[in-house]
Amino acid sequence: MVRGALVALLGLVGTLVPVGTAAAAPARTCADPNAPLTVEEQRLTLPQPTEILARSGFDRFAKVFTPALCALPNAWVAEVLIGAQGRVLWEAAVARAQGEAPAGDLPVTDDRPLYWARLQLTKALRQWEPRFTLSDERRAELLDRLETASRGQDSIRYRPGTRRILVSGFDPFQLDADPRRSNPSGVAALALDGTVVDTDAGPARIETAMFPVLWDPFAEGMVERTFLPWLDRVDAFTTISQGRVGRFDVERYNGRWRGGFPDNDNLGRTGVIPIPDGVPTVTPAPEFVPTTLPYDEIVAADTGRFPVFDNTSVTEIPAGETEPVVRPDGPTPGSVARAGGGGNYLSNEIAYRATLLRDALGLDLPGGHLHTPVLQFAPDNTTELTDPVFERNQRDIVDQVRAVVVIAGG
């Protein structure tokens, strides 16, 4: 049984892991077109994702992966091969972003091909009708395996002799308003993954991971699962997301509140941030957790063309009161959080989770959240996927993120 599975695995590796153009795939189909899809996956029918995938060449992954699912003999082989395909998708996106692989005619600094290609693969896996019995629970595990691998969450590796910096980015979001959107934090994550930078304390290797703009995976522990194995081994960490127009913000305080804004599946969640069982935490849970990034140094440095602010504002319900108020200078004793400096969406939440984990582990290291400027197109561009203003903004934001991370890691 094991030997047969291994033979099948070796025979399918070349099929499921395309390097250049798509290989010939089996003609047989094994998909249920009526299987329910997520809201994110349903957006694949829009013209913009189709164009992004075609112009970047990232449509090749689904062309191979989808029919190759039909040949998988059992769930064990499926898990290994699906993980391998996720890893190759991540590595291809990183290589593209760093100019080491063909980019098509979209900008090299572009996170959108990875985002839409991943959704093509999760759609195929959700619609897959295997030749063996596959429970809903087992399918969910395979989907999680694909997500984890294709986001770089399980491929964080450091080499001896350098300092270690951990960085995270996010998927594009608010796509119902404009399906062309890119997230500069995801752009930066792809551009910086595996790179070595010179800090004042010596060379440092940056490892990155990407996170979805979805409430439920956070509640299930995706952030802690990714950060926990590494947080006590790194010299600095920075969670990054897209923030305000025309500026960077180092968020001084992260709040313990979910504000309910719809995520990429158009689901909202409101309430205190739930911490999963089985991970180190602080009890009682703090309403606000502070950054330990060197914000004074970051703000004072010449890191790029966008201004950088030390954002100390929060929204709280003061002790003994019932209505929320904005506090420009940070929280007051005994108050209840309603928003950190970065708001009460998933950017605030990843920062709260990561810095809470830092404190639960008793670590003394720089860590916190950086908000980038909003990534904008040229004012007269309402339909095209790219333009010179968009591409310059992508490049400049990545360069400035790198400069901030160098200060944090030094």
C-alpha positions in Angstrom: 0.0 0.0 0.0 2.7 2.5 1.0 4.9 1.5 -1.9 2.0 2.0 -4.4 1.4 5.4 -2.9 5.0 6.4 -3.2 5.1 5.3 -6.9 2.0 7.4 -7.5 3.6 10.3 -5.7 6.7 10.2 -7.8 4.8 9.9 -11.0 2.6 12.9 -10.2 5.3 15.3 -9.0 6.1 16.6 -12.5 2.4 16.9 -13.3 1.4 18.9 -10.3 4.4 21.2 -10.1 4.8 23.2 -13.3 8.0 25.2 -13.7 7.3 27.0 -17.0 4.4 26.3 -19.3 1.7 23.9 -18.4 2.4 20.2 -19.1 0.0 17.9 -20.8 -2.7 17.0 -18.3 -5.2 14.0 -18.2 -8.3 14.6 -20.3 -10.6 13.1 -17.6 -12.5 15.6 -15.4 -13.5 14.9 -11.9 -15.2 18.1 -10.8 -18.6 18.9 -9.4 -19.5 22.3 -10.9 -22.4 22.6 -8.5 -20.2 22.4 -5.4 -20.6 25.6 -3.3 -17.7 28.1 -3.6 -16.6 30.9 -1.3 -17.3 34.5 -2.2 -13.6 34.9 -3.0 -13.7 32.0 -5.4 -16.9 33.3 -7.1 -15.0 36.4 -8.1 -12.8 34.4 -10.4 -15.5 34.8 -13.1 -14.8 38.5 -13.3 -12.7 39.7 -16.3 -10.0 41.3 -14.2 -8.8 38.1 -12.4 -8.8 36.3 -15.7 -6.7 39.0 -17.3 -4.3 39.1 -14.3 -3.7 35.4 -14.5 -3.3 35.3 -18.3 -0.9 38.3 -18.4 1.3 37.0 -15.6 1.3 33.4 -16.8 0.0 32.2 -13.4 -3.1 30.6 -15.0 -0.7 27.7 -15.8 -1.0 26.3 -12.2 -4.8 25.6 -12.4 -4.4 24.2 -16.0 -2.2 21.5 -14.5 -3.6 21.1 -11.0 -7.2 20.8 -11.8 -7.1 17.8 -14.1 -4.2 16.2 -12.2 -6.5 15.9 -9.1 -8.3 13.1 -11.0 -5.2 10.9 -10.8 -4.7 11.1 -7.0 -5.2 7.6 -5.6 -5.8 8.4 -1.9 -5.8 11.1 0.7 -2.2 10.6 1.8 -0.8 11.2 -1.7 -3.2 14.1 -2.1 -1.9 15.8 1.0 1.7 15.5 -0.1 1.1 16.6 -3.6 -1.3 19.4 -2.7 1.3 20.7 -0.2 4.0 20.5 -2.9 1.9 22.5 -5.3 1.1 25.1 -2.7 4.8 25.5 -2.0 5.7 25.8 -5.7 3.1 28.5 -6.2 4.5 30.5 -3.3 8.1 30.1 -4.5 7.1 31.0 -8.1 5.4 34.2 -6.8 8.5 35.1 -4.7 10.8 34.4 -7.7 8.6 36.6 -9.9 8.5 39.5 -7.5 12.3 39.4 -7.1 13.0 39.3 -10.9 14.1 35.7 -11.0 11.3 34.4 -13.1 9.3 35.5 -16.1 6.7 38.2 -15.1 4.6 38.5 -18.2 3.6 42.1 -18.9 2.3 43.0 -15.5 4.7 44.7 -13.0 7.2 42.4 -11.3 6.2 44.0 -8.0 2.7 42.5 -8.0 0.9 40.3 -5.5 -2.3 39.7 -7.6 -1.1 36.7 -9.6 -0.5 34.7 -6.4 -3.8 35.7 -4.9 -6.0 34.8 -7.9 -3.9 31.6 -8.8 -4.4 30.4 -5.2 -8.1 30.8 -5.5 -8.2 28.8 -8.7 -6.5 26.0 -6.9 -8.8 26.2 -3.8 -11.8 26.2 -6.2 -10.6 23.1 -7.9 -10.0 21.4 -4.6 -13.4 22.3 -3.3 -15.1 21.0 -6.5 -12.9 17.9 -6.7 -14.7 14.5 -6.9 -11.9 12.0 -6.0 -11.9 8.4 -6.8 -11.8 7.6 -3.1 -14.0 8.5 -0.2 -13.2 12.0 1.1 -15.0 13.4 4.1 -15.8 17.1 4.5 -13.3 17.2 7.4 -10.5 15.7 5.3 -11.2 18.0 2.4 -11.0 21.0 4.8 -7.6 19.7 6.0 -6.4 19.5 2.4 -7.6 23.0 1.7 -5.8 24.2 4.8 -2.6 22.4 3.6 -2.8 24.3 0.3 -3.4 27.6 2.0 -0.6 27.2 4.5 2.0 26.1 1.8 0.9 28.7 -0.8 1.2 31.5 1.8 4.8 30.7 2.8 3.6 30.0 6.3 5.4 26.6 6.6 8.5 27.5 4.6 10.1 30.0 7.0 13.8 29.1 7.3 16.8 30.9 8.6 20.5 30.3 8.0 23.2 30.5 10.7 25.3 33.6 10.9 22.7 36.3 10.3 20.1 38.1 12.3 16.5 37.0 11.8 13.5 39.2 10.9 10.0 37.9 10.5 7.5 39.9 8.3 4.0 39.3 7.3 1.7 40.7 4.6 -2.0 40.5 3.5 -4.0 39.5 0.4 -5.7 42.2 -1.6 -9.1 43.2 -0.2 -12.2 45.4 -0.9 -12.4 43.6 -4.3 -16.1 44.2 -4.8 -15.3 47.9 -5.1 -12.4 47.3 -7.5 -11.2 43.8 -8.5 -7.9 45.3 -9.7 -6.7 46.0 -6.2 -3.3 45.0 -5.0 -2.1 45.0 -1.4 1.3 46.7 -0.9 1.9 44.6 2.2 1.6 41.5 0.1 3.8 43.0 -2.5 6.5 43.7 0.1 6.2 40.2 1.6 7.0 38.7 -1.8 9.8 41.1 -2.6 11.5 40.6 0.8 11.1 36.9 1.4 14.5 35.2 1.8 16.5 38.4 1.2 19.4 39.6 3.3 19.7 43.2 4.4 22.4 45.1 6.2 21.4 46.4 9.6 23.4 48.4 12.2 23.8 45.1 14.1 24.9 43.1 11.0 23.3 41.2 8.1 19.8 40.0 8.7 17.7 37.5 6.7 14.0 38.4 6.2 11.5 35.6 6.0 7.9 36.4 5.2 4.4 34.9 5.2 1.1 36.0 3.7 -2.3 36.0 5.5 -5.9 36.1 4.2 -8.3 39.0 4.8 -10.7 36.6 6.5 -11.9 36.6 10.1 -12.4 32.9 10.7 -8.9 31.6 10.0 -7.6 34.1 12.5 -10.0 32.8 15.2 -8.9 29.3 14.3 -5.2 30.2 15.1 -3.6 30.8 11.8 -1.5 33.6 13.1 -0.3 31.8 16.2 0.4 28.6 14.3 2.7 30.6 11.9 4.4 32.8 14.5 4.8 30.6 17.5 7.6 28.3 16.2 9.7 31.3 15.3 9.0 34.2 17.6 11.5 33.2 20.2 14.2 32.7 17.5 14.0 36.0 15.7 15.5 39.4 16.4 12.5 41.4 15.2 9.1 41.0 13.7 6.8 43.3 11.8 3.2 42.6 10.7 2.3 44.9 7.8 -0.9 45.9 6.1 -2.3 48.7 3.9 -3.5 51.7 5.9 -4.0 55.3 5.1 -3.6 57.4 1.9 -0.1 58.9 1.4 1.5 57.9 4.7 3.1 55.1 6.8 2.1 54.6 10.4 3.9 52.7 13.1 0.9 51.7 15.3 1.7 52.2 18.9 -1.2 50.2 20.4 -3.1 47.2 19.2 -6.6 46.8 20.6 -8.6 43.7 21.7 -11.7 44.3 19.5 -13.1 43.1 16.2 -15.1 45.8 14.6 -17.2 43.7 12.2 -16.1 45.2 8.9 -16.8 42.7 6.1 -13.9 40.5 5.0 -13.1 39.0 1.6 -16.0 36.6 2.0 -18.3 39.5 3.0 -18.5 38.2 6.5 -18.3 40.4 9.5 -17.2 39.5 13.1 -17.8 41.7 16.1 -16.5 41.1 19.7 -13.3 40.6 21.6 -10.5 38.9 19.7 -10.7 35.1 20.4 -7.5 33.4 21.3 -7.4 29.8 20.3 -6.9 27.1 22.9 -3.4 25.6 23.4 -1.3 28.6 22.7 0.6 30.8 25.2 -1.3 33.9 26.2 -1.6 36.6 28.8 -4.3 36.4 31.5 -6.3 38.4 32.0 -6.2 39.4 28.4 -5.0 43.0 28.0 -7.2 45.5 26.2 -4.3 47.0 24.5 -0.8 45.6 23.7 2.0 48.1 22.8 4.5 48.0 20.0 8.1 47.4 20.8 9.3 48.6 17.4 11.8 51.5 17.6 9.2 54.0 16.5 11.3 57.1 17.3 14.1 55.9 15.2 11.8 54.8 12.4 10.0 58.2 12.3 13.2 60.2 12.4 15.0 58.3 9.6 14.9 59.1 5.9 13.2 55.9 4.7 11.5 57.2 1.6 9.2 59.6 0.0 6.1 58.9 2.1 6.0 60.5 5.6 6.1 58.0 8.6 4.1 58.7 11.7 4.1 57.3 15.3 0.4 56.8 15.6 -0.6 56.8 19.3 -4.4 57.2 18.8 -6.9 54.5 20.1 -10.6 54.3 20.6 -11.7 53.1 24.1 -14.5 53.0 26.5 -13.1 54.7 29.6 -13.3 53.0 32.9 -16.8 53.5 34.4 -18.3 54.8 31.2 -20.3 53.2 28.4 -19.6 55.2 25.2 -16.4 54.9 23.1 -14.1 57.9 22.8 -11.0 58.6 20.7 -7.8 59.1 22.7 -5.1 60.7 20.6 -2.4 59.9 23.2 -3.2 56.2 23.8 -5.4 54.3 26.2 -6.2 55.3 29.8 -6.1 52.9 32.8 -9.0 50.5 33.1 -10.5 51.3 29.7 -12.0 48.8 27.3 -10.6 48.6 23.7 -12.8 49.5 20.7 -9.9 50.1 18.2 -6.2 50.2 18.2 -4.1 52.7 16.3 -4.6 50.5 13.3 -8.4 50.3 13.7 -10.4 47.2 14.6 -10.0 45.2 11.4 -7.7 42.3 10.6 -4.6 44.5 10.5 -5.1 45.5 14.1 -6.0 41.8 14.9 -2.8 40.3 13.5 -0.8 42.9 15.4 -2.7 42.2 18.6 -2.1 38.5 18.3 1.6 38.7 17.4 2.4 41.2 20.2 0.3 39.3 22.7 2.2 36.2 21.8 5.5 38.1 22.2 4.5 39.1 25.8 3.1 35.6 26.6 6.5 34.2 25.7 8.3 36.8 27.8 10.3 38.0 24.8 12.3 41.2 24.7 12.5 42.0 21.0 11.2 44.7 18.6 7.8 43.8 17.3 4.7 45.5 16.1 2.6 46.7 13.2 3.4 48.9 10.2 0.7 50.4 8.0 1.7 51.3 4.5 0.1 54.0 2.2 -2.9 53.0 0.2 -1.7 51.6 -3.2 -3.3 53.9 -5.8 -3.7 54.0 -9.6 -3.3 57.1 -11.6 -6.3 59.4 -11.2 -7.5 58.9 -14.7 -7.1 55.1 -14.7 -10.4 53.4 -13.9 -10.1 50.2 -16.0 -6.5 49.2 -16.7 -4.7 46.7 -14.5 -1.5 48.9 -14.2 -0.1 52.3 -15.1 3.1 54.2 -14.3 1.8 55.7 -11.1 0.6 52.4 -9.8 4.0 50.7 -10.6 6.0 53.6 -9.1 3.9 53.4 -5.9 4.4 49.7 -5.6 8.2 50.0 -6.0 8.5 53.0 -3.6 6.4 51.4 -0.9 8.4 48.2 -1.1 11.7 50.1 -0.8 10.4 52.1 2.1 9.1 49.0 3.9 12.6 47.5 3.5 14.2 50.6 5.0 11.8 50.5 8.0 12.5 46.8 8.5 16.2 47.4 8.4 15.9 49.8 11.3 13.6 47.5 13.2 16.0 44.6 12.8 19.1 46.5 13.8 
